[in-house]
Amino acid sequence: RTFKNIPVIGSRAFGTVKLGNLISFGLEKWGDLPDDFAVQPDITKEKAFELVASYAGIELIDSFPVESDTDEGSDRQDSSSNLFEEAEPSSRVSSSASLHQQYLSPDQSHGGTDDGNGMELCKSELQILTLAQGSLRSIVNSRNRIRKGVLSKMGNSNFSNGYTYQLVWRICPKFKGQKQEIMEAYVSARNGKIYSFVDKVDYFAASGSVYPSSNDGYELGGVLQSGWPMPFMQVGFSEVTDTGGNFFHTDYDSVSYFGPYVNIQDNCGLANMNVSGDFDWGGSNGTDCDTPGYGGLGNTHASRTGFYELNRIMEIARSRLPTNDWLQKRLTSNMNIDDNCNAYWDGFTVNFYRNSDNCANTGEIAGIFDHEWGHGMDSNDVTGGISIPSGEGIADIYTALRFGDSCIGRGFFHNMKCNSIGDPCINDCTGVRDIDYENRESGMPHTVTWSNANCGDKVHCIGLVYSEAVWSLWKRDLPELYGIDDSSALEIVTRLTYIAAGNVASWFSESNAPYAGCGGNSGYLSYLQADDDDGDLSNGTPHMKAIFAAFDRQEIGCQTPRVQDFGCSGSPDIAPDVTVVPKNNRNEVSWTSVRGASNYQVLRTEGVHSCDQGKVLLATVPSTTLSYKDSGLQNGREYYYIVIA
């Protein structure tokens, strides 16, 4: 639609003709434009550029475009601001993920006219903007309401009231320091109000079908989920997708299940695709070497699921242990080994077996990935080497904290429940074991005394002694002693575990029950050290009573230091109220101020388990900061956030 040769944005007529017949016709956002609607601007295009630069807080490229549209004869002006050199780029500008390194020249997208030296990336022009009645509001005055698109959602009063129209300058300014972004702004040609200011680049995305938890078909976690992002996957020679699977490239490139953190080697064959934009590894029925029919013989369920899950658990771990060298290196995962009913860590790689009559393909079970990765984490933490008397417990703990499930490796068995220690599971756990003792036939904790009598040298059995303690700390003791909700208790235990586990050499002594946790680097004392907030264990720690209760129940606590809660005086007793506003490939998270907060931690997770699973620690910000911009996300995907004061 045009009016007096000016395009009317958002308003159109459409129809469908089939076999020569008009079978449908309609109007979209079509209202009456009065004949006296003026199309002569009151401000120049150059002034519109200045206003956007001032709003963004970033200096424009110096030169202006040569072409002049309806503002013939206007004086050209250079931007006078120099804020980019004096401070970091304004957080108000939509920014791309840091892994996007390549610059998009104007002739690659969006019909840009700039020759590389000018200050804009599209042809400036006057347009008539279609708005719902009542939504006439600028983002300068309402930045929390309009950051993408041109309509503000301001309640039901906007509906059924028709449309209004505004004459605007549509410009695409080019800022100093800008990379591939195509920034587009709509600025009122009457009074300079900014109605929209967004990055118009549609970032390419890598995705595939993944088993979130298992391939057992139980609930959403056991059903193949399509379109999940492929994070941290190398595209071509130099680019890497971000956490949402986004990347930026326009040439044909080759991709495989390879990136800076994970390398998948599938015994079914190689996986490879040549791509020139968005790509999806797809999914299919079957197991083992079944593929969607493209992407190579190695484009299997195991490759897709393993690449996703290993990258996710490692992303979580990096956020907790940013200085750990092993987490910055590439881990090789061998899929579809021609054997069955097992998986293993060999000191360097993780390895997974095929399906059989009794057991599922272990490379299609996310919990098995996390367990074997947990052995690698145990081997490469501060103390190094596998923990004693068993490293199985900490591998189970990492898995349970990731998925919020005491059933380890759900779906491992096709037709039986876990029964590996002579104390059968009474729930529906089809994994290798359950670390919640109440889900066992005895209903009793598996203590050091019990382990000495029943486990012998079976490390999976011995590991239950302390994995049950950590599970109980989360699910029983923190909630019962302090009234802490499940989600908050999960974050407390996750923090303690990632800090404490790296310092543990021996989780407990098998000969000192009922106080088998008195060794200097025992699990119990390491958790107290992680919980302590003043450098003095003798006066207690903030959650000492709960930690003692959990470990003492398994006979792996200690009588010294004296059990007492102390610390965190004056800390907040209420949680912040969190608001999330979705944007293009990012979310804007904000929260209310909480009295007594010294800082705020922002955490994110995604997928079918919502908040009941491990989270990436995105940032720790000072108490004066009440917002965070989380970029590099997959559009259309649900993300979940918590903010801890």
Secondary structure, DSSP 8 states (H G I E B T S, - for coil): -EETTEEEET-EEEEEEETTEEEEEEEES-----TT---S-SS-HHHHHHHHHHHHT--B-S---S---S-TT---------HHHHSS--TTS----TT------GGGSTT----SSSSBSS--EEEEEEEETT----TTT-TTT-SSSS-----GGGTTS-EEEEEEEEE-B-BTT--S--EEEEEETTT--EEEEEE----EEEEEEE-SS-SS--TGGGS-EEEEE-TT-EETTTEE--TTSEE---S-EEE-SB-SSEEEEETT----EEESS-EE----SSSTT---SSS-TT--HHHHHHHHHHHHHHHHHHHH-TT-SGGGS-EEEEEEEEEES-EEE-SSEEEEEE--SSB--GGG-HHHHHHHHHHHHHHTSSS-S--BS-SHHHHHHHHHHHHT-SEETTTSBSS----TTSS-B-SS--SSEES-GGGBSS-S---HHHHHHHTTT-HHHHTHHHHHHHHHIIIIIHHHHH---HHHHHHHHHHHHHHHGGG-SBS--TTSTTBTT-STT-HHHHHHHHH-SSS-GGG-BTTHHHHHHHHHHTTB--S-S---B---TT--SS---EEEEEETTEEEEEE---TT-SEEEEEEEESTTTTSS--EEEEEEETT--EEEEES--TT--EEEEEE-
